[in-house]
């Protein structure tokens, strides 16, 4: 690791790339939450019912929490 990236937390390209990957990952998680049993039911989890409840809860968090942070992404670096 060179001194430049140590003090500036990476180059502009690295920060933009990680930001883009983070936004894409968030969009995929929200899409899966919508397609899952919480909204449309197109995705069926083949697990125990207790675990399904936890997965539905995680889908709910993905829908309510992730989109709130997307407007802050350009200022994350």
C-alpha positions as CSV (number, residue, x, y, z in Angstrom):
1,X,0.0,0.0,0.0
2,X,1.5,3.3,-1.0
3,X,1.4,6.5,1.1
4,X,-1.1,8.2,-1.2
5,X,-3.8,5.5,-0.8
6,X,-3.2,5.3,3.0
7,X,-3.9,8.9,3.6
8,X,-6.7,9.5,1.0
9,X,-8.5,6.1,1.4
10,X,-7.8,5.1,-2.2
11,X,-8.0,6.8,-5.5
12,X,-11.0,8.5,-7.0
13,X,-11.6,5.4,-9.2
14,X,-11.5,3.0,-6.3
15,X,-14.0,5.1,-4.3
16,X,-16.3,5.4,-7.3
17,X,-16.0,1.7,-8.1
18,X,-16.8,0.6,-4.5
19,X,-19.7,3.1,-4.3
20,X,-21.2,1.7,-7.6
21,X,-20.8,-1.9,-6.4
22,X,-22.5,-1.0,-3.1
23,X,-25.5,0.7,-4.9
24,X,-25.8,-2.3,-7.3
25,X,-25.8,-4.7,-4.3
26,X,-28.4,-2.7,-2.6
27,X,-30.7,-2.7,-5.6
28,X,-30.3,-6.4,-6.0
29,X,-31.2,-6.9,-2.3
30,X,-34.3,-4.7,-2.6
31,X,-35.3,-6.6,-5.8
32,X,-35.0,-10.0,-4.0
33,X,-37.0,-8.6,-1.1
34,X,-39.8,-7.6,-3.4
35,X,-39.8,-10.9,-5.3
36,X,-39.6,-12.9,-2.0
37,X,-42.5,-14.0,0.2
38,X,-42.9,-10.6,1.8
39,X,-44.4,-8.9,-1.3
40,X,-44.9,-11.1,-4.5
41,X,-44.1,-14.5,-3.3
42,X,-42.3,-15.5,-6.5
43,X,-39.3,-16.8,-4.5
44,X,-39.9,-19.6,-2.0
45,X,-37.3,-20.4,0.7
46,X,-36.9,-24.1,1.3
47,X,-36.1,-23.8,4.9
48,X,-37.9,-24.3,8.3
49,X,-40.8,-22.0,9.0
50,X,-38.9,-20.3,11.8
51,X,-36.0,-19.5,9.5
52,X,-38.5,-18.2,6.9
53,X,-39.8,-15.7,9.4
54,X,-36.3,-14.4,9.9
55,X,-35.7,-14.2,6.2
56,X,-38.9,-12.2,5.7
57,X,-37.8,-9.9,8.5
58,X,-34.5,-9.4,6.7
59,X,-36.4,-8.6,3.5
60,X,-38.4,-6.0,5.4
61,X,-35.2,-4.4,6.7
62,X,-33.7,-4.4,3.2
63,X,-36.8,-2.6,1.9
64,X,-37.0,0.0,4.6
65,X,-33.4,0.7,5.5
66,X,-31.3,0.4,2.3
67,X,-33.1,2.9,0.0
68,X,-32.8,5.6,2.7
69,X,-29.0,5.6,2.3
70,X,-28.8,5.7,-1.5
71,X,-29.0,9.6,-1.7
72,X,-26.0,9.8,0.6
73,X,-23.8,7.6,-1.6
74,X,-22.1,10.5,-3.6
75,X,-20.9,12.0,-0.3
76,X,-19.6,8.8,1.2
77,X,-16.0,9.4,0.0
